[in-house]
Amino acid sequence: MSGQKYLPSDVSRNLVQRLSKPSLTIREQEVLTRIAEGKSNQEIGKHLFITEGTVKSPINRILAKLEVNDRTQAVLVALRSGWVSEQMLYG
């Protein structure tokens, strides 16, 4: 192979997917999970022991990192990326 390294297509596909996913902090992942569960900012704040206003910061960072405009789009990206599963949402 003329000195080149070979990666099987499934390995390279997984690698590209991992590298192209934005990384979310643990707090952002927690907030995104609660958003996917349909929780309001107030409910998320109570669950995470932070104020409703403080919840807006990780939400804004999530939307920016995922390059989406709203919570619904963020949940769709989370489902497609495997950060949130339908089973997790519906028990």
N, C-alpha and C positions, 0 to 999 in steps of 0.2 A: 504494500500500500504506500510505497514511496515515502516511508517515514512518518506518515500522518496517523493520528489516533482515530479510532473508530468508536462511535457511540451508537448503540442500537436505537432505532427511531423512538421506541417508547421511553427510553431513558432521556434522550435529548428533548422530547416533547415535555416530559415532567420537569426537566431542568428549566426549560424556557418558561413554563407556567410559574414555577417558583420564583424565578428571577423577575418576572414581570408583575407579580403581585406586590402591591404596596404593603409595607409592614405596619401593622397597627400595634400600639402599646397594649399592655394588658388592660388598662382602664378603658381604652377605646374599644377593645374586644368585648369587655363587659357591657359597655353602653350599647354597642351594636347588637349584642344578643338581646338586651332588654327592648331595644327598638323593634327587633324582629318579633318579639313576643307581643308587640302592640302596646307597650307601656308608654305613658305620657312622661314628659320631663319631670313632673312632680313625683310620679311613681318611681322613676329611675333614681331620682335624688334620694328618696326615702330608702330604697333598697341599698344604695351605695353610701348612705350616710353623708351626703353632700347636699348643698342647696340646689333648688331648681335652676337658679341662675348659673351655678357652676356647671351644671349638666350641659349647658349650651357650648362650652369650650370644646369638650371632646367631640360633640356632635359636629361642630363646624370643622374640626380637624379631620374627622372621618369623611365628611362630604368632600373636602378638598383632596384628601389622599385618594379617594375612590373616583374622583373627578365626576361626581354626580351632583344633581341640583336639589334633591329632597330625600327624605327618609325612606320612601318607598323604593326609590332607585338603589339606595344603599343596601336595603334588605335583599333586593334581587342580586346585587353583586355578591353579597355575603353568601347567599344560597348557591350561586354558581361557583364560587370560590371554595366552598366547603367549610367556611368559617361557622356557618349556621346550617343545621340540617332540618329538614321538614319534620323528621321524627322527634328532634329535640323540641320543636315548637308545639307539636300536637301530641306529645307523649307517646 
